[in-house]
Amino acid sequence: MILVNTDYISGKEFEMLGMVKGSTIQSKNVGRDITQSFKTLVGGELTAYTEMMNEARALATKRMVGEAEKLGADAVVNIRYASAAVMQGAAEVMAYGTAVKFR
C-alpha cells in the first residue's frame, strides 16, 4: 500500500475509489498525567504525550489503510491528519485520504 500526502503518484494513473479514514482517541494513565503536569512548571518536551500522539497517529493510519484495503485500493493519496483534545490528557487523532486503484 502506497501512502502519500500529494494528490498524485509519479508515473501512476489511477481511479478514485473514495474517501477512507481512521481514528482513535488516546489518553495516558493518571500517573503519567501527573508527572507531565509537573514538567509544565519547568518547560521542555512532554515526552509521554509525544509518545501518545505518535501511537495515535500510527493506529489511525493503520485503520485508514484497513478501510482502503477493503475497497481493493493500491494506494491512499492526499493523506491528512487532524487532532483535537477530547478532555484533559486525551486526544482524538484522525487520518483521512482518498483510496485509489491503479489502472
Biopython code that builds the backbone (N, CA, C, O; Angstrom):
import numpy as np
from Bio.PDB.StructureBuilder import StructureBuilder

atoms = [
    (1, "MET", "N", (0.856, -1.180, 0.000)),
    (1, "MET", "CA", (0.000, 0.000, 0.000)),
    (1, "MET", "C", (0.892, 1.229, 0.000)),
    (1, "MET", "O", (1.744, 1.400, 0.871)),
    (2, "ILE", "N", (0.680, 2.079, -0.989)),
    (2, "ILE", "CA", (1.429, 3.332, -1.086)),
    (2, "ILE", "C", (0.608, 4.416, -0.391)),
    (2, "ILE", "O", (-0.590, 4.555, -0.636)),
    (3, "LEU", "N", (1.266, 5.181, 0.477)),
    (3, "LEU", "CA", (0.619, 6.269, 1.210)),
    (3, "LEU", "C", (1.369, 7.560, 0.913)),
    (3, "LEU", "O", (2.571, 7.656, 1.161)),
    (4, "VAL", "N", (0.660, 8.551, 0.380)),
    (4, "VAL", "CA", (1.293, 9.831, 0.072)),
    (4, "VAL", "C", (0.378, 10.990, 0.484)),
    (4, "VAL", "O", (-0.841, 10.844, 0.573)),
    (5, "ASN", "N", (1.005, 12.139, 0.729)),
    (5, "ASN", "CA", (0.208, 13.323, 1.069)),
    (5, "ASN", "C", (0.010, 14.233, -0.134)),
    (5, "ASN", "O", (-0.449, 15.365, 0.019)),
    (6, "THR", "N", (0.350, 13.758, -1.323)),
    (6, "THR", "CA", (0.106, 14.503, -2.558)),
    (6, "THR", "C", (-1.124, 13.915, -3.240)),
    (6, "THR", "O", (-1.591, 12.840, -2.863)),
    (7, "ASP", "N", (-1.647, 14.614, -4.239)),
    (7, "ASP", "CA", (-2.820, 14.089, -4.943)),
    (7, "ASP", "C", (-2.434, 13.316, -6.197)),
    (7, "ASP", "O", (-3.281, 13.043, -7.048)),
    (8, "TYR", "N", (-1.158, 12.964, -6.311)),
    (8, "TYR", "CA", (-0.683, 12.183, -7.451)),
    (8, "TYR", "C", (0.448, 11.265, -6.986)),
    (8, "TYR", "O", (1.028, 11.466, -5.919)),
    (9, "ILE", "N", (0.747, 10.264, -7.798)),
    (9, "ILE", "CA", (1.908, 9.402, -7.600)),
    (9, "ILE", "C", (2.632, 9.374, -8.944)),
    (9, "ILE", "O", (2.057, 8.950, -9.946)),
    (10, "SER", "N", (3.858, 9.809, -8.973)),
    (10, "SER", "CA", (4.612, 9.911, -10.227)),
    (10, "SER", "C", (4.592, 8.591, -10.988)),
    (10, "SER", "O", (4.881, 7.528, -10.439)),
    (11, "GLY", "N", (4.242, 8.690, -12.274)),
    (11, "GLY", "CA", (4.248, 7.520, -13.142)),
    (11, "GLY", "C", (3.060, 6.597, -12.999)),
    (11, "GLY", "O", (3.031, 5.539, -13.626)),
    (12, "LYS", "N", (2.080, 6.963, -12.193)),
    (12, "LYS", "CA", (0.912, 6.103, -11.970)),
    (12, "LYS", "C", (-0.361, 6.817, -12.386)),
    (12, "LYS", "O", (-0.563, 7.995, -12.090)),
    (13, "GLU", "N", (-1.206, 6.083, -13.075)),
    (13, "GLU", "CA", (-2.567, 6.560, -13.344)),
    (13, "GLU", "C", (-3.488, 5.736, -12.473)),
    (13, "GLU", "O", (-3.280, 4.538, -12.284)),
    (14, "PHE", "N", (-4.513, 6.392, -11.944)),
    (14, "PHE", "CA", (-5.404, 5.655, -11.049)),
    (14, "PHE", "C", (-6.815, 6.203, -11.110)),
    (14, "PHE", "O", (-7.068, 7.306, -11.595)),
    (15, "GLU", "N", (-7.715, 5.394, -10.604)),
    (15, "GLU", "CA", (-9.099, 5.830, -10.445)),
    (15, "GLU", "C", (-9.383, 5.943, -8.955)),
    (15, "GLU", "O", (-8.889, 5.148, -8.155)),
    (16, "MET", "N", (-10.171, 6.921, -8.597)),
    (16, "MET", "CA", (-10.513, 7.148, -7.196)),
    (16, "MET", "C", (-11.609, 6.186, -6.765)),
    (16, "MET", "O", (-12.591, 5.977, -7.477)),
    (17, "LEU", "N", (-11.421, 5.606, -5.584)),
    (17, "LEU", "CA", (-12.421, 4.695, -5.029)),
    (17, "LEU", "C", (-13.282, 5.373, -3.964)),
    (17, "LEU", "O", (-14.431, 4.986, -3.751)),
    (18, "GLY", "N", (-12.740, 6.357, -3.316)),
    (18, "GLY", "CA", (-13.492, 7.071, -2.292)),
    (18, "GLY", "C", (-12.633, 7.452, -1.107)),
    (18, "GLY", "O", (-11.483, 7.030, -0.988)),
    (19, "MET", "N", (-13.206, 8.249, -0.239)),
    (19, "MET", "CA", (-12.500, 8.696, 0.948)),
    (19, "MET", "C", (-12.419, 7.562, 1.961)),
    (19, "MET", "O", (-13.372, 6.803, 2.138)),
    (20, "VAL", "N", (-11.278, 7.457, 2.619)),
    (20, "VAL", "CA", (-11.099, 6.495, 3.704)),
    (20, "VAL", "C", (-10.576, 7.246, 4.910)),
    (20, "VAL", "O", (-9.924, 8.280, 4.770)),
    (21, "LYS", "N", (-10.858, 6.731, 6.086)),
    (21, "LYS", "CA", (-10.427, 7.395, 7.315)),
    (21, "LYS", "C", (-10.175, 6.370, 8.398)),
    (21, "LYS", "O", (-10.654, 5.237, 8.350)),
    (22, "GLY", "N", (-9.422, 6.801, 9.354)),
    (22, "GLY", "CA", (-9.187, 6.012, 10.556)),
    (22, "GLY", "C", (-9.043, 6.972, 11.708)),
    (22, "GLY", "O", (-8.511, 8.069, 11.538)),
    (23, "SER", "N", (-9.508, 6.583, 12.877)),
    (23, "SER", "CA", (-9.378, 7.480, 14.023)),
    (23, "SER", "C", (-9.215, 6.685, 15.305)),
    (23, "SER", "O", (-9.509, 5.491, 15.365)),
    (24, "THR", "N", (-8.746, 7.372, 16.313)),
    (24, "THR", "CA", (-8.598, 6.796, 17.640)),
    (24, "THR", "C", (-8.618, 7.924, 18.665)),
    (24, "THR", "O", (-8.306, 9.072, 18.351)),
    (25, "ILE", "N", (-8.982, 7.588, 19.865)),
    (25, "ILE", "CA", (-8.890, 8.522, 20.993)),
    (25, "ILE", "C", (-7.952, 7.868, 21.997)),
    (25, "ILE", "O", (-8.187, 6.744, 22.441)),
    (26, "GLN", "N", (-6.896, 8.577, 22.349)),
    (26, "GLN", "CA", (-5.870, 8.043, 23.244)),
    (26, "GLN", "C", (-5.746, 8.916, 24.488)),
    (26, "GLN", "O", (-5.993, 10.121, 24.457)),
    (27, "SER", "N", (-5.356, 8.272, 25.579)),
    (27, "SER", "CA", (-5.060, 9.019, 26.802)),
    (27, "SER", "C", (-3.915, 8.334, 27.531)),
    (27, "SER", "O", (-3.609, 7.171, 27.268)),
    (28, "LYS", "N", (-3.299, 9.043, 28.429)),
    (28, "LYS", "CA", (-2.255, 8.487, 29.279)),
    (28, "LYS", "C", (-2.871, 8.200, 30.641)),
    (28, "LYS", "O", (-3.888, 8.783, 31.015)),
    (29, "ASN", "N", (-2.233, 7.287, 31.376)),
    (29, "ASN", "CA", (-2.763, 6.977, 32.704)),
    (29, "ASN", "C", (-2.557, 8.155, 33.650)),
    (29, "ASN", "O", (-1.775, 9.062, 33.366)),
    (30, "VAL", "N", (-3.250, 8.133, 34.750)),
    (30, "VAL", "CA", (-3.251, 9.257, 35.691)),
    (30, "VAL", "C", (-1.847, 9.556, 36.207)),
    (30, "VAL", "O", (-1.472, 10.721, 36.345)),
    (31, "GLY", "N", (-1.074, 8.521, 36.490)),
    (31, "GLY", "CA", (0.288, 8.723, 36.989)),
    (31, "GLY", "C", (1.137, 9.494, 35.999)),
    (31, "GLY", "O", (1.853, 10.420, 36.380)),
    (32, "ARG", "N", (1.062, 9.124, 34.750)),
    (32, "ARG", "CA", (1.814, 9.830, 33.708)),
    (32, "ARG", "C", (1.300, 11.253, 33.556)),
    (32, "ARG", "O", (2.082, 12.183, 33.358)),
    (33, "ASP", "N", (-0.006, 11.421, 33.649)),
    (33, "ASP", "CA", (-0.600, 12.742, 33.505)),
    (33, "ASP", "C", (-0.065, 13.680, 34.589)),
    (33, "ASP", "O", (0.246, 14.839, 34.313)),
    (34, "ILE", "N", (0.040, 13.179, 35.810)),
    (34, "ILE", "CA", (0.534, 13.995, 36.929)),
    (34, "ILE", "C", (1.999, 14.361, 36.722)),
    (34, "ILE", "O", (2.387, 15.512, 36.919)),
    (35, "THR", "N", (2.825, 13.372, 36.320)),
    (35, "THR", "CA", (4.248, 13.679, 36.122)),
    (35, "THR", "C", (4.444, 14.673, 34.971)),
    (35, "THR", "O", (5.335, 15.520, 35.028)),
    (36, "GLN", "N", (3.627, 14.571, 33.944)),
    (36, "GLN", "CA", (3.742, 15.509, 32.828)),
    (36, "GLN", "C", (3.290, 16.911, 33.237)),
    (36, "GLN", "O", (3.814, 17.903, 32.732)),
    (37, "SER", "N", (2.322, 16.995, 34.147)),
    (37, "SER", "CA", (1.881, 18.323, 34.585)),
    (37, "SER", "C", (2.991, 19.028, 35.364)),
    (37, "SER", "O", (3.095, 20.253, 35.302)),
    (38, "PHE", "N", (3.826, 18.276, 36.100)),
    (38, "PHE", "CA", (4.968, 18.892, 36.780)),
    (38, "PHE", "C", (5.984, 19.423, 35.766)),
    (38, "PHE", "O", (6.638, 20.438, 36.006)),
    (39, "LYS", "N", (6.109, 18.739, 34.648)),
    (39, "LYS", "CA", (7.054, 19.148, 33.610)),
    (39, "LYS", "C", (6.684, 20.529, 33.057)),
    (39, "LYS", "O", (7.561, 21.281, 32.632)),
    (40, "THR", "N", (5.400, 20.861, 33.061)),
    (40, "THR", "CA", (4.996, 22.170, 32.542)),
    (40, "THR", "C", (5.530, 23.316, 33.406)),
    (40, "THR", "O", (5.609, 24.455, 32.945)),
    (41, "LEU", "N", (5.894, 23.020, 34.653)),
    (41, "LEU", "CA", (6.442, 24.062, 35.525)),
    (41, "LEU", "C", (7.836, 24.496, 35.093)),
    (41, "LEU", "O", (8.203, 25.663, 35.236)),
    (42, "VAL", "N", (8.612, 23.549, 34.561)),
    (42, "VAL", "CA", (9.991, 23.872, 34.186)),
    (42, "VAL", "C", (10.185, 23.983, 32.680)),
    (42, "VAL", "O", (11.218, 24.469, 32.221)),
    (43, "GLY", "N", (9.209, 23.540, 31.919)),
    (43, "GLY", "CA", (9.300, 23.613, 30.466)),
    (43, "GLY", "C", (9.976, 22.387, 29.872)),
    (43, "GLY", "O", (10.542, 21.559, 30.586)),
    (44, "GLY", "N", (9.904, 22.291, 28.568)),
    (44, "GLY", "CA", (10.516, 21.173, 27.867)),
    (44, "GLY", "C", (9.468, 20.281, 27.228)),
    (44, "GLY", "O", (8.265, 20.489, 27.382)),
    (45, "GLU", "N", (9.954, 19.288, 26.512)),
    (45, "GLU", "CA", (9.060, 18.371, 25.802)),
    (45, "GLU", "C", (8.322, 17.458, 26.769)),
    (45, "GLU", "O", (8.904, 16.947, 27.726)),
    (46, "LEU", "N", (7.062, 17.264, 26.516)),
    (46, "LEU", "CA", (6.243, 16.326, 27.290)),
    (46, "LEU", "C", (6.303, 14.980, 26.568)),
    (46, "LEU", "O", (5.426, 14.656, 25.767)),
    (47, "THR", "N", (7.335, 14.209, 26.857)),
    (47, "THR", "CA", (7.626, 13.002, 26.082)),
    (47, "THR", "C", (6.508, 11.969, 26.147)),
    (47, "THR", "O", (6.259, 11.274, 25.162)),
    (48, "ALA", "N", (5.838, 11.855, 27.278)),
    (48, "ALA", "CA", (4.737, 10.889, 27.370)),
    (48, "ALA", "C", (3.619, 11.249, 26.394)),
    (48, "ALA", "O", (2.997, 10.366, 25.804)),
    (49, "TYR", "N", (3.364, 12.546, 26.226)),
    (49, "TYR", "CA", (2.328, 12.973, 25.288)),
    (49, "TYR", "C", (2.809, 12.854, 23.839)),
    (49, "TYR", "O", (2.019, 12.553, 22.944)),
    (50, "THR", "N", (4.097, 13.089, 23.612)),
    (50, "THR", "CA", (4.649, 12.886, 22.276)),
    (50, "THR", "C", (4.482, 11.430, 21.867)),
    (50, "THR", "O", (4.056, 11.138, 20.749)),
    (51, "GLU", "N", (4.819, 10.519, 22.773)),
    (51, "GLU", "CA", (4.654, 9.085, 22.508)),
    (51, "GLU", "C", (3.186, 8.744, 22.267)),
    (51, "GLU", "O", (2.861, 7.984, 21.355)),
    (52, "MET", "N", (2.307, 9.305, 23.086)),
    (52, "MET", "CA", (0.879, 9.043, 22.941)),
    (52, "MET", "C", (0.380, 9.477, 21.564)),
    (52, "MET", "O", (-0.372, 8.747, 20.918)),
    (53, "MET", "N", (0.793, 10.652, 21.116)),
    (53, "MET", "CA", (0.336, 11.148, 19.825)),
    (53, "MET", "C", (0.940, 10.344, 18.674)),
    (53, "MET", "O", (0.269, 10.114, 17.668)),
    (54, "ASN", "N", (2.192, 9.915, 18.806)),
    (54, "ASN", "CA", (2.799, 9.064, 17.779)),
    (54, "ASN", "C", (2.055, 7.736, 17.665)),
    (54, "ASN", "O", (1.799, 7.257, 16.560)),
    (55, "GLU", "N", (1.710, 7.144, 18.807)),
    (55, "GLU", "CA", (0.946, 5.893, 18.811)),
    (55, "GLU", "C", (-0.436, 6.110, 18.195)),
    (55, "GLU", "O", (-0.919, 5.274, 17.431)),
    (56, "ALA", "N", (-1.057, 7.214, 18.524)),
    (56, "ALA", "CA", (-2.386, 7.512, 17.998)),
    (56, "ALA", "C", (-2.352, 7.696, 16.485)),
    (56, "ALA", "O", (-3.222, 7.179, 15.784)),
    (57, "ARG", "N", (-1.359, 8.428, 15.971)),
    (57, "ARG", "CA", (-1.235, 8.608, 14.524)),
    (57, "ARG", "C", (-1.009, 7.277, 13.814)),
    (57, "ARG", "O", (-1.583, 7.023, 12.755)),
    (58, "ALA", "N", (-0.165, 6.429, 14.407)),
    (58, "ALA", "CA", (0.106, 5.112, 13.798)),
    (58, "ALA", "C", (-1.159, 4.260, 13.754)),
    (58, "ALA", "O", (-1.426, 3.602, 12.749)),
    (59, "LEU", "N", (-1.934, 4.268, 14.830)),
    (59, "LEU", "CA", (-3.164, 3.481, 14.871)),
    (59, "LEU", "C", (-4.212, 4.032, 13.901)),
    (59, "LEU", "O", (-4.880, 3.267, 13.205)),
    (60, "ALA", "N", (-4.354, 5.349, 13.857)),
    (60, "ALA", "CA", (-5.315, 5.959, 12.928)),
    (60, "ALA", "C", (-4.922, 5.643, 11.484)),
    (60, "ALA", "O", (-5.787, 5.362, 10.654)),
    (61, "THR", "N", (-3.629, 5.687, 11.185)),
    (61, "THR", "CA", (-3.157, 5.356, 9.834)),
    (61, "THR", "C", (-3.460, 3.900, 9.511)),
    (61, "THR", "O", (-3.928, 3.588, 8.416)),
    (62, "LYS", "N", (-3.197, 3.015, 10.454)),
    (62, "LYS", "CA", (-3.467, 1.585, 10.257)),
    (62, "LYS", "C", (-4.951, 1.340, 9.968)),
    (62, "LYS", "O", (-5.287, 0.537, 9.098)),
    (63, "ARG", "N", (-5.825, 2.016, 10.679)),
    (63, "ARG", "CA", (-7.267, 1.859, 10.454)),
    (63, "ARG", "C", (-7.689, 2.429, 9.104)),
    (63, "ARG", "O", (-8.561, 1.872, 8.438)),
    (64, "MET", "N", (-7.072, 3.537, 8.701)),
    (64, "MET", "CA", (-7.360, 4.110, 7.390)),
    (64, "MET", "C", (-6.934, 3.136, 6.291)),
    (64, "MET", "O", (-7.677, 2.916, 5.334)),
    (65, "VAL", "N", (-5.752, 2.557, 6.424)),
    (65, "VAL", "CA", (-5.258, 1.582, 5.449)),
    (65, "VAL", "C", (-6.190, 0.375, 5.394)),
    (65, "VAL", "O", (-6.443, -0.161, 4.315)),
    (66, "GLY", "N", (-6.699, -0.053, 6.541)),
    (66, "GLY", "CA", (-7.652, -1.163, 6.576)),
    (66, "GLY", "C", (-8.896, -0.877, 5.755)),
    (66, "GLY", "O", (-9.376, -1.750, 5.031)),
    (67, "GLU", "N", (-9.422, 0.334, 5.860)),
    (67, "GLU", "CA", (-10.589, 0.724, 5.048)),
    (67, "GLU", "C", (-10.237, 0.711, 3.563)),
    (67, "GLU", "O", (-11.032, 0.269, 2.733)),
    (68, "ALA", "N", (-9.049, 1.196, 3.236)),
    (68, "ALA", "CA", (-8.625, 1.236, 1.831)),
    (68, "ALA", "C", (-8.472, -0.176, 1.281)),
    (68, "ALA", "O", (-8.855, -0.438, 0.141)),
    (69, "GLU", "N", (-7.920, -1.085, 2.074)),
    (69, "GLU", "CA", (-7.753, -2.471, 1.631)),
    (69, "GLU", "C", (-9.107, -3.133, 1.376)),
    (69, "GLU", "O", (-9.244, -3.920, 0.439)),
    (70, "LYS", "N", (-10.092, -2.824, 2.191)),
    (70, "LYS", "CA", (-11.442, -3.378, 1.987)),
    (70, "LYS", "C", (-12.028, -2.928, 0.650)),
    (70, "LYS", "O", (-12.831, -3.642, 0.051)),
    (71, "LEU", "N", (-11.628, -1.748, 0.182)),
    (71, "LEU", "CA", (-12.099, -1.239, -1.104)),
    (71, "LEU", "C", (-11.272, -1.775, -2.275)),
    (71, "LEU", "O", (-11.610, -1.534, -3.433)),
    (72, "GLY", "N", (-10.189, -2.499, -1.976)),
    (72, "GLY", "CA", (-9.318, -3.007, -3.022)),
    (72, "GLY", "C", (-8.331, -1.979, -3.529)),
    (72, "GLY", "O", (-7.869, -2.072, -4.667)),
    (73, "ALA", "N", (-8.001, -1.008, -2.709)),
    (73, "ALA", "CA", (-7.116, 0.086, -3.121)),
    (73, "ALA", "C", (-5.660, -0.362, -3.216)),
    (73, "ALA", "O", (-5.222, -1.275, -2.516)),
    (74, "ASP", "N", (-4.934, 0.299, -4.091)),
    (74, "ASP", "CA", (-3.488, 0.107, -4.208)),
    (74, "ASP", "C", (-2.719, 1.186, -3.443)),
    (74, "ASP", "O", (-1.551, 1.007, -3.098)),
    (75, "ALA", "N", (-3.393, 2.305, -3.187)),
    (75, "ALA", "CA", (-2.731, 3.437, -2.535)),
    (75, "ALA", "C", (-3.772, 4.342, -1.893)),
    (75, "ALA", "O", (-4.966, 4.252, -2.179)),
    (76, "VAL", "N", (-3.290, 5.213, -1.022)),
    (76, "VAL", "CA", (-4.117, 6.288, -0.476)),
    (76, "VAL", "C", (-3.355, 7.578, -0.751)),
    (76, "VAL", "O", (-2.199, 7.729, -0.355)),
    (77, "VAL", "N", (-4.021, 8.507, -1.437)),
    (77, "VAL", "CA", (-3.395, 9.777, -1.783)),
    (77, "VAL", "C", (-4.029, 10.915, -0.982)),
    (77, "VAL", "O", (-5.114, 10.782, -0.414)),
    (78, "ASN", "N", (-3.313, 12.027, -0.961)),
    (78, "ASN", "CA", (-3.802, 13.243, -0.303)),
    (78, "ASN", "C", (-4.118, 13.006, 1.182)),
    (78, "ASN", "O", (-5.129, 13.489, 1.692)),
    (79, "ILE", "N", (-3.247, 12.260, 1.863)),
    (79, "ILE", "CA", (-3.461, 11.931, 3.275)),
    (79, "ILE", "C", (-3.284, 13.176, 4.136)),
    (79, "ILE", "O", (-2.360, 13.966, 3.943)),
    (80, "ARG", "N", (-4.186, 13.323, 5.076)),
    (80, "ARG", "CA", (-4.148, 14.417, 6.043)),
    (80, "ARG", "C", (-4.389, 13.852, 7.437)),
    (80, "ARG", "O", (-4.985, 12.787, 7.602)),
    (81, "TYR", "N", (-3.915, 14.589, 8.432)),
    (81, "TYR", "CA", (-4.143, 14.231, 9.835)),
    (81, "TYR", "C", (-4.816, 15.400, 10.529)),
    (81, "TYR", "O", (-4.543, 16.561, 10.225)),
    (82, "ALA", "N", (-5.683, 15.086, 11.451)),
    (82, "ALA", "CA", (-6.321, 16.106, 12.277)),
    (82, "ALA", "C", (-6.330, 15.596, 13.707)),
    (82, "ALA", "O", (-6.438, 14.393, 13.944)),
    (83, "SER", "N", (-6.220, 16.491, 14.638)),
    (83, "SER", "CA", (-6.286, 16.092, 16.048)),
    (83, "SER", "C", (-7.076, 17.125, 16.831)),
    (83, "SER", "O", (-7.165, 18.296, 16.461)),
    (84, "ALA", "N", (-7.640, 16.649, 17.918)),
    (84, "ALA", "CA", (-8.426, 17.526, 18.784)),
    (84, "ALA", "C", (-8.379, 16.993, 20.200)),
    (84, "ALA", "O", (-8.384, 15.781, 20.419)),
    (85, "ALA", "N", (-8.333, 17.889, 21.148)),
    (85, "ALA", "CA", (-8.413, 17.490, 22.552)),
    (85, "ALA", "C", (-9.848, 17.094, 22.852)),
    (85, "ALA", "O", (-10.786, 17.817, 22.514)),
    (86, "VAL", "N", (-10.012, 15.955, 23.479)),
    (86, "VAL", "CA", (-11.343, 15.477, 23.833)),
    (86, "VAL", "C", (-11.639, 15.832, 25.283)),
    (86, "VAL", "O", (-12.757, 16.215, 25.629)),
    (87, "MET", "N", (-10.622, 15.697, 26.120)),
    (87, "MET", "CA", (-10.696, 16.058, 27.532)),
    (87, "MET", "C", (-9.260, 16.212, 28.020)),
    (87, "MET", "O", (-8.326, 15.974, 27.255)),
    (88, "GLN", "N", (-9.070, 16.595, 29.247)),
    (88, "GLN", "CA", (-7.722, 16.761, 29.793)),
    (88, "GLN", "C", (-6.943, 15.453, 29.651)),
    (88, "GLN", "O", (-7.343, 14.421, 30.190)),
    (89, "GLY", "N", (-5.829, 15.508, 28.924)),
    (89, "GLY", "CA", (-4.972, 14.328, 28.791)),
    (89, "GLY", "C", (-5.417, 13.325, 27.751)),
    (89, "GLY", "O", (-4.811, 12.259, 27.645)),
    (90, "ALA", "N", (-6.449, 13.620, 26.977)),
    (90, "ALA", "CA", (-6.913, 12.696, 25.930)),
    (90, "ALA", "C", (-7.092, 13.462, 24.631)),
    (90, "ALA", "O", (-7.541, 14.608, 24.615)),
    (91, "ALA", "N", (-6.725, 12.792, 23.538)),
    (91, "ALA", "CA", (-6.816, 13.447, 22.231)),
    (91, "ALA", "C", (-7.336, 12.465, 21.193)),
    (91, "ALA", "O", (-7.067, 11.265, 21.250)),
    (92, "GLU", "N", (-8.089, 13.010, 20.242)),
    (92, "GLU", "CA", (-8.529, 12.235, 19.097)),
    (92, "GLU", "C", (-7.593, 12.557, 17.940)),
    (92, "GLU", "O", (-7.241, 13.715, 17.716)),
    (93, "VAL", "N", (-7.198, 11.529, 17.216)),
    (93, "VAL", "CA", (-6.409, 11.706, 16.009)),
    (93, "VAL", "C", (-7.157, 11.032, 14.877)),
    (93, "VAL", "O", (-7.615, 9.897, 15.013)),
    (94, "MET", "N", (-7.281, 11.737, 13.755)),
    (94, "MET", "CA", (-7.935, 11.176, 12.582)),
    (94, "MET", "C", (-6.980, 11.274, 11.395)),
    (94, "MET", "O", (-6.349, 12.306, 11.169)),
    (95, "ALA", "N", (-6.888, 10.179, 10.642)),
    (95, "ALA", "CA", (-6.143, 10.154, 9.386)),
    (95, "ALA", "C", (-7.167, 9.940, 8.286)),
    (95, "ALA", "O", (-8.051, 9.094, 8.419)),
    (96, "TYR", "N", (-7.059, 10.706, 7.188)),
    (96, "TYR", "CA", (-8.000, 10.521, 6.091)),
    (96, "TYR", "C", (-7.323, 10.836, 4.764)),
    (96, "TYR", "O", (-6.359, 11.599, 4.694)),
    (97, "GLY", "N", (-7.857, 10.228, 3.725)),
    (97, "GLY", "CA", (-7.322, 10.428, 2.390)),
    (97, "GLY", "C", (-8.233, 9.793, 1.370)),
    (97, "GLY", "O", (-9.348, 9.383, 1.692)),
    (98, "THR", "N", (-7.764, 9.711, 0.137)),
    (98, "THR", "CA", (-8.547, 9.149, -0.956)),
    (98, "THR", "C", (-7.931, 7.822, -1.381)),
    (98, "THR", "O", (-6.764, 7.768, -1.768)),
    (99, "ALA", "N", (-8.716, 6.759, -1.307)),
    (99, "ALA", "CA", (-8.270, 5.441, -1.761)),
    (99, "ALA", "C", (-8.323, 5.409, -3.285)),
    (99, "ALA", "O", (-9.289, 5.863, -3.898)),
    (100, "VAL", "N", (-7.258, 4.859, -3.887)),
    (100, "VAL", "CA", (-7.181, 4.786, -5.348)),
    (100, "VAL", "C", (-6.742, 3.401, -5.800)),
    (100, "VAL", "O", (-6.068, 2.668, -5.076)),
    (101, "LYS", "N", (-7.146, 3.069, -7.020)),
    (101, "LYS", "CA", (-6.770, 1.801, -7.673)),
    (101, "LYS", "C", (-6.002, 2.146, -8.928)),
    (101, "LYS", "O", (-6.442, 2.978, -9.722)),
    (102, "PHE", "N", (-4.828, 1.499, -9.117)),
    (102, "PHE", "CA", (-4.020, 1.751, -10.313)),
    (102, "PHE", "C", (-4.678, 1.170, -11.541)),
    (102, "PHE", "O", (-5.332, 0.129, -11.478)),
    (103, "ARG", "N", (-4.500, 1.860, -12.674)),
    (103, "ARG", "CA", (-5.033, 1.383, -13.953)),
    (103, "ARG", "C", (-4.035, 0.482, -14.634)),
    (103, "ARG", "O", (-4.302, -0.021, -15.725)),
]
sb = StructureBuilder()
sb.init_structure("model")
sb.init_model(0)
sb.init_chain("A")
sb.init_seg("    ")
for serial, (resi, resn, name, xyz) in enumerate(atoms, 1):
    if name == "N":
        sb.init_residue(resn, " ", resi, " ")
    sb.init_atom(name, np.array(xyz, "f"), 0.0, 1.0, " ", f" {name:<3s}", serial, name[0])
structure = sb.get_structure()
